[in-house]
Structure formats: C-alpha cells, structure tokens
Amino acid sequence: MKGKIKLLSLLLALAMVASMFAACNNNTSNGGGSGTPEDPVEIVWWHWGVAPKDPDPVIAALNEKSAKDIGVTVKFNWATDNDQKLKTALSTGQKDDIAFTCAWFANYLSSAQSGFLADLTDMLKEEQFQKLYNSMPEFFWEAATVDGKIYAVPTTKDTAAQNFWTCNKEYVFDKVGAEKEFNDAGTALSTVTPLLRKIKAYVDNGGDPYPHDLTAPLNFNKSGLNGFQAARWDMINGNLYIADKLGDEEVKIVSTFDDEETLADYREMAMWRKEGLVNQDAQQIENELQFIVVSKAQGWYGAEAVWGNNKDYTVAIKEQHKPIISRANILGSMNGIFAGSQKKEAALKYLQYINTDTDYRNMLAFGVEGTNWEKTSEGTIKTLNDSWAPGSFAQASTWIMTPAAPAAPDMYENVKEMSISAEPTKLISFTFVEESVKSEIAACTSIFQQYQGALACGAYEDVDATISEMKSKLDAAGYKKIIEECQKQVDEYLGK
C-alpha cells in the first residue's frame, strides 16, 4: 500500500512539474499573453525620450487600466535620445519586450535584417490581432516589410510628411514687420535668407532683442535644421545619404551630395552661420529648443496650434513642400518586439491596445484625467501641467487621439485624411539588402560621421572644399559600389 501511495505521490508531483512547465512555457516564446486583471503579464518597453517629471502616478493609472482591459502592464525604460544602449540590448539578445525603432533611431531596417527584432508576420495574421492589422492602410505594412516579413508596428500619424516654416508671429509679424518675407519662404533655403536678414537687422538697429534668450533669428540643436533633405528626396539610407530624387521621371539612386540644389542649401546654411543668422552654439545643444523666432518642423495644417501650446506667442506656418508619403516617412516612428522577448504575444497585444483604444491612448499621451488634463467643451483636451510629457509621436497612433487645445477637435481626422490621400513614392516597400556591401557601408558610415555634424550646422568655412574632401574619402571606401548595388536592386524591384 505504501508503495502505491509513493507511486501516486510521484505521479502527482510529476504532473505538477509538467503543469508548471506548461504555465512557464505560456509566458515564453510567443506566449505571455494570458495575463488576467489579478495576475497581469508585465512587459518592458524601451520608450523613446527622457523620463517625464512625475511618471509614477501616471504609470500606476495606465497599468491599472491595461491590466483590467487586456491583462498586461508595462514597465518603461526611457531610451533618451541616444540609441546606443538600445542597439546593444537588441544585439546581445536581451529579453525585454517592446523597442522603439525607426529610420533614425536603432535603425529599423538594419535591426530587422540583423535578426534583432521578432518576426511578427504570422502573429499579425491571427484573428486576435486583426484589429491592429486593419487599423491602417495596407501600404503602411508594405513599408514595414523587410525581406517579406514584418518586424514592427508603424505609428499612424502625420505620415504624409510635410515640412513647414514656423515663426513667433507676434515678434516676426508685429514687431519686425516681416510677414511678407515669411510668406515668401519656400523649398530652397535661399528663400528664407531675406527673412532672417530682416530680423537680424531689426535687432542690430535697436529693436527688441530675440525673445526667450535666443541668440539668432533661427536656432537649432546639433542635429541641424529639421527635415533638411525631406523636401527633395525619397531616402533609401539616410545614414549614407543615398536616395531617389522626388519628381524625377526615372528612379535613379544617387548621393544627395551630387545634387546641385542640395549643395546650394549647404552653402546657404554656412552663409547663415557666418552672418549670424543662426545660433553659433548649435553643435553644443543636445535637446530640441523649446522656443523659436523662426524654425522648421514636420507637421500639418493645424499643427501650429500644437506647437504654440503653453507658449507666450502664436505660431504662424508656411508650407515648405507638399505632403510626401515615402518609406522613410512611414518608418519615422515604429515599435517592434525584441527577438529575445519571452512575452511576444503580450507585447503585441499591448501594441494593438495602444493603437486602437482611444481612452488609453489619451492617457498614454497626456496622463491622468483630472490631474494632468481635462476635457473642454469643444471636445479637445486641456493640459493642466507638464509633469507627463513622454514624446507622444513615438508611442502609437495619433489618428485615434483627442487633440490638445487650442487645436481644432478634428485635427487628427484631418491628419489621417492627409496621410491616406497622398500618393506613395515608387519605392514605398523597397528594402536595400546591404549584405554584399557591408564592409563598404561600415567604412562610409564612419566617414560621414566625421563630417555630418558640422555640415548640418553650417560650421565649415569652405563647404565645397569640405564636401569634395569627404567625397574623395568616400570613393576610396567604396561609396560608388554601394550606390551601384542599390540601383541594381531597385531595378530588380521595379521589374517585379
């Protein structure tokens, strides 16, 4: 009898172990999606940007809601504006869950091709994720496709990229009297020079100083002028400056440094610096500047209300170019899943949630209702403080958000309409497979890093001599081979 009891006990113990193993297994691989409100699955999200001033109360409220709704909570890992830590975490197989990635941060295409991000293709076909898949036009998924597979969820926002010249209206129009010069600004940087010169002359001749302790008519940080090349190029690889020029009949891959209009803009930028039309300390400034005299930003008609929120001036805008839907624009904000994540299903469930649930999306962007924001009678959101400012563009769809006052209630509806009505470029889903020119790319990337910071800020004395010197080094490192290989792949892509 004792023997039978011992055997029964052993079988029960083995059954318990097997059950525990199965439960563990549900939280690994593509599992981890079976949490409950009482026992939610916690995922780790490498969120772009610096931590908000007072994040804990908002995160607690977010997790209370997401646990109740989908059985998932989130722990934020603020990725700041330096992607090196995230690249290291991805490349070493770290077992975190969601990673902000895009064309310019933890490079999406390279991360996908290197196997650092999870393949989401089959999961996105499952019934439980159709709400996410159907939340955006098909060309978004086409743009996210790398070698036939999808590795991240695009953020639906002002995806039809459009850049605008912006200014402090009260200062530039009313004090300087430069409304005409502002409205004459166009695509080429030379069209903005008369405006900047008029503002500087006003200050130099005894007019009111630049507001908010700014030091020039146009101020920017070490990244240079926002969207410097966006108006002219369908970028294939921004780090290598290779692209197809928009508006040309033929799809031809070239270096943007071989284009005369682009070179003219670099010369103009250097002239701005010499004349004191831009701030001299740009290369020492890390963060985005909070205030402007004149600037440039990617946005939409109506974005001026957002840019002017919590400012002591009105923002005026003038479009630099028409909306453009390119792959680089769609890849401007995405969230993928770590290849090493053991909670892929929970992570994708959360990504679906933040891209389709308006109430949670508003909390994610603005914080706790009644503490951080309140609703207005116009149907918008009024922010009450700046204790939760997480970089909303990097989170999830803006199309489902409620606009923040003083924006119009239908602002994001208009953004959506602009994004889905613009015509995609010819290379919307083209992926440059870099394997055969990997060493040349590494060498050329290193060369560009030596020059790009100063070029972006107009800090070279002789722009043409500097670019000529850089191009000689690039040619020796195999730059033309990269361009030829890219053109070959483009021709094959278009042939299909």
N, C-alpha and C positions, 0 to 999 in steps of 0.2 A: 504493500500500500504506500509505504513511504517513497518507494522508487517511482510509483506512478505520480505522486504529488510533486516530487522533484522534477520529473519529466514535464509535467503540466506547467510548473513554475518556470522552467527553462523555456518552454514554448511561448508562454505569455511574455516573458522578458524579451525573447527574440522578436515577437510581434510588436512590442512597444518600441524596440530599436528600429524595426523596419518602418513603423509609423512615424517615428521622429525623423528618420532619414528622408521619408517621403515629404514630410512637412518642410524640412530644410530645403529639399530639392525644389519645392514650390517657390521658395524665396531666392532661388538662384537661376542661372541661365536666363531664359525669357520669362521667368516667374516673378514672384514678388508682387503680384497684382491682386492678391486675395486678402488684403487687409480689411478690417472692419472698423467702425467708429470707435469701438472699445480697444481694439488692438490694431492700429493702423501700421502700414508699412512706411518707414521713413526713408526718403531718398535725399541725396546730396546734390545740390545744383550749384555749379560754378557759374555764378551770375556776373555779367559784365558790370564794371563800375566799382566805386568805393562804397563802403557801408554807409547807409543813412545815419543821421544824427542820433535817432532814438528808435532802433529797429525792433527791440524785443516785444513791446506791446502789439505791434502790427503783425509780427511773425506768429505770435500766440493766437491772434484772431484768425489769421489766414489758416493756420493748422487746425484750429477748431472747426472751421467751415469745411476744409478739404477732407478732414477725417470723416466728418459726418456724410459728406456727399459721395466720396469715392474711396474712402478707406486708405488715403495716402496723406502723409505730411512731408514737409520739406525742411531741410537744413541748408541755409545759404552759405556759400563760400564765395566771398566777394573777390572777383578776379582783377580788380583795379583796371588800370589802362595799360598794363604790361602783360602780354600774353605768354611770357616765357615760362612762368610757373605752370600754367595750364598745359602748354606744349609738353613740358616734362612729365606732368601727371598722365597725359594721354599716351605718350610714347613709352612709358615704363609700365603700362598696364594697370594703372591704379583702378581700384574697384569702386570709384564713385559713380554717379549716375548720369546727370544731365550736364552738358557742356555748351556754353555759348560759343558759337563759332560762326565765321562769316568770311567774306572775301578779304577782309583786312585784319582779322583777329583770329589767331590759331587757325590759320588758313584752311578753310573747309575742304577745298579740292585736294590739297596735299594731305590733310589728315585722313580724308576718306580713302585716297589711293594708298596710303601707308598702312591701312588697317587699324587705325586708332579709334575709329568710330564704328558702332554697331550697324549692321545691315538691317534696315527697318522695312525692306520691301515686302516681305511676306506678311509681317505683322500688320502693315497698313492695309492689306487685303482682307483681313479678318473682319467679321461683322461688327465686333465691338469697337472697331476704330474707323468705321465708315463716316461717322460724324466729323471726325478730324479730316479725313481724306476729302470729303465733299465740301469742306468749308472754304476752299479756294479753287480758282480755275486750274485746269489741267496744266497750263504752261508753267505754273509755279513748281509742280512736281517734276516737269521736264527739266527745268533749270537746276533742280536739286539732284538730278540723276547723274551718277558717275559710273561709267562702265556698265550701264544697265541696271544699277542699283541705287536706292535712296538711302542716304546716311544721316539726314537731318530734316527737321520740320521748318520750312521757311516761315518767316514772320510776315503776315499780310499787313502792309502799312502803305506809306507813300511810295509804292514800288515802281510806279512810273516816275522815275526820278526827274525832278525839275529843280533847277537852282535859281535862286532869287538874290538880287542885290537888296540889301536891307539898310535902313538908317534910322537914327534917332530923329523922328520927324520934327519935333519942336526945335531942336538945335539946328538941323541942316536946313529945313524949310524956312522956319520963322526967324531965326537969328542970323544964319549965314545968307539966307536968300538964294539957296542953290537947288530949288525944286526942279527947274528945267534941266540942270546938269545931271541931277539924279535920274530923271526920267529918260535922259538920252543914253544911259548906260545900257550896253548890250553884251554880246558874247565876248568880243576881244577885250583884253584888259585895258587897251589904249582908250577905249570908250569911257572908262571910269576916271582917267587921269585928270580931265578938266574939273571934275567934281572934287577930287582930292586936293588939287591945287587951290581951288577957290576956298575950301575950308581952311587950309593951312594959311593962306593969305589973310583970311579974316582974323585968325588967332594972332598971327605975327604983327598985324597992324592995330592991335589993341582991343580986339573983340574978346568976348567971354572965353576963358580957357576951355580946353576939352573937358567934358563932364566926367565925373567919377574917376578923376586922376589918370585918365588915359593920356597917352603921350603923342598921339598922331591921329590923322583923320581915319586911318584904317589900322586896326590892331588884330593880331592873331598870335597863336602859340607856335611851338616848334614844328607842328605838322604843316604849317603854312596856310595858304588860302584854301578854305573849304571847297571841295569839289573842283579843284584846279583844272582837271582834264575831262570832267564829266560831260561837258557840252559837245565835245567833238568825237569821242572815242567809245567804241564797244571794246572794253578792255578784256583781253584774254588772260593776261597775267600782270596785275598791277605792280608787283614787285620787280618785274622785268621790263615794264613799260612797252609791252608789245600788244598791238591792238589792230582792229579794223576801223578805218575812219568812217564815221556815220555820214550818210548822204551820198557816198560814192556808189556808182553802179556796180562795180566789181568788188568782190570781197578779197581784200589784199591785206595780209598781215605784215605790218611794218613796225619799226621802232618809232614811238612818238617823238623821239629826238631827231628824226629825219624829216619832220614836218615843219614847214616854214611858219605856219600860223602859231604852232605851239612854241617854236623858238622865239617868235616875236613876243609872246606872253612872258617867257622867261626874261627876255631883255627888259620888258616893261617893268616887271617886278623888281629887277635890280636897280632900275632907274628910280622907282618909287622909294627904295631904301636910301639911295644916295641923296634924294631931295628931301628926305624926312617925311615922306607921305605915309610910311608905315612905321610901326614901333621897332626900335633898334634892338630891343631885348627879346625878340620873338624866340630865338633859339634856347633861351633860358627858361621859358614858360612851359610848364608841363600840362596844365589843365585848360579846359575851354574858358575863355573870358566871359564874365557874367554880363558885361555891359558893352555897348558899341557906340561909335559915331557912325561909321559906315562898315558894313561887313557883307558876307555872302553865306548863304545857307541853303541846304536842300529842304524843300518843303512843298507847299501847295497854296493856292489862293485860299486864304483864311488862316494860314499858319501864322500870319503876323499877330493875330490875337494871342496865340500861344507864346510866341517869342516876347510879346510885350507884357505877359502876365507877371505881376509882382515887380514891375519896373516903374520908375517915375517918369516915363516918357512913352509915347506912342511909336510903334514900329511901322514904318512905311516900306513897301516892297515894290520891286520892278523885276519882272522875269528876265533871266539871262538866256534861257533857251526853252523850247517846248518840251513836254514830257517825253521821256525815253524809257522803254522797257527793255532792259538788257539783262543778261545773265548776272553780270556783276551787281546790278541793282537789286535783283531778287535775292542774291546771296549776301546782301548787305546786313542782314540780321537773321540768324538761324539758331536753333537749338538741337544738338544731336545727343546721342547717348554713348557713354563710354563703352568701348568694346569689352572692357573688363567688368562692366556692371553685372551684378548678380540679381538686379531687380529691374530688368529691362521692361517687363510688362507694366509694372507700377510706374516706371518713368514715362512710358509712352501714354499711359492712362492719364498721368498728370499733365503731359503736354497737350493732350486732347482737351482736357478740362480747362486749362488756362487760355486756350484758343477758341473756346466755344461757349463758356459760361460768363455772361456779362457781369453779374454781380461780383464774382470772384475776380474777374479781370479788373474791375474798377478798384477793388481793394488792393490788388497787386500793384496797381499804378499809383493810387492816391492814399492808401492807408485805411484807417478805421473811420467809418461814417460817424459823425458827431464829435470826433476827436481831431481828425486830420482834415476832414472835408464835410460839406453838407450840400444837399440838393437845392437848386434855385428854382424859382417859379417858372423860369424859361426852359427848364428841362436840361440844364447843364450842371456842372459840379463847381462849387466854390471851395478852393483850398483855404484852410484855416491857418496852416503853418507849414514850415519846410522840414519838419522832423523826419518825414519819409519821402525821399526823392531818389528812387532807385535806378533811373535810366530806363524809362518805360519802353522806349523803342526796341530795347534788346530783350524784352520779355516774351511777348506774344502778340496776337492780332490787335491792331488798333481799330480795325473796322467794327469791332463789337463794343468798343469803349464808349462811355459818355464823355463828351468834350468838357474841358475845363473852361469856365468863364474867364475872359469875356468872349470866348469863341462861340460861333453860332451852333445851335443844337444839332444841325445836320452836317456839321463839318466833316465827320468821319464817313458819312454816307457819300459826300462829295469826293473824299479821298479815294474811297472804294471805286466809285464810278470812273474817276480819272485813271485808276490803275488797271481796270479791266477793259477800258475802251481804247487805250493806247496800243499801237501795233508793236509786237515784239520784234527785236532785231533778228537778222538772219541766222545768228549763231546762238540762239537762246538756250539750246541744250548741248552745245559743243563742249567737249572736255578735251583739253590738251593732255595727252598721255606723255609724261615727261621722262619716262624710264630711259629711253635711248640717248637722252642729252642731259642726264642727271648731273654729271660732273661739270659740264659747261654751265648749267644753271647755277650750281653752287658757286662757281668761280665768278660768274657775272653778278649774282646777287651780292656777293661780298664787295665787288667794285661799286655797285650802285649805292651801297650803304655808306661808302666813303664820301659820296657827293650829294646824296639826295636831301639831307637836312639843310645844308647851306643853299642849295638850289631852290628848295621850296620856300625859303625865307628871303630870297634875293640877295644873299650875303656874299656873292663873289664879285670881285672888282671887274673882271672881264668874263662875261657869261659865255661868249662864243669860244674863247680860248679854253675855258674850263670844260665846256661840253666836248670840244674837239679832243682834248686830252683824255677825257673819260671814254669817248668812243674808240680811241686808239687802243686803250687797255681792254675794252670790251671785245673788239675784233680779235685781239690776240688771245682772248679767253674763250673764243668760240661762239660769240653772240650771233653771228650770221648763220651759223649752223642751227642754232635754236629756232631762229625765225624761219629758216627753210624747212625744218622739220614740222613746225607748226603749220605752215602753209600747206605742206603735203597732207597733213591730217585734215585740215579744213577742206581741201579739195575732195578728199575721200568722203568726208561728212556730207558735203553738199551734193556729191554724186549719188549718194544713197537716198 
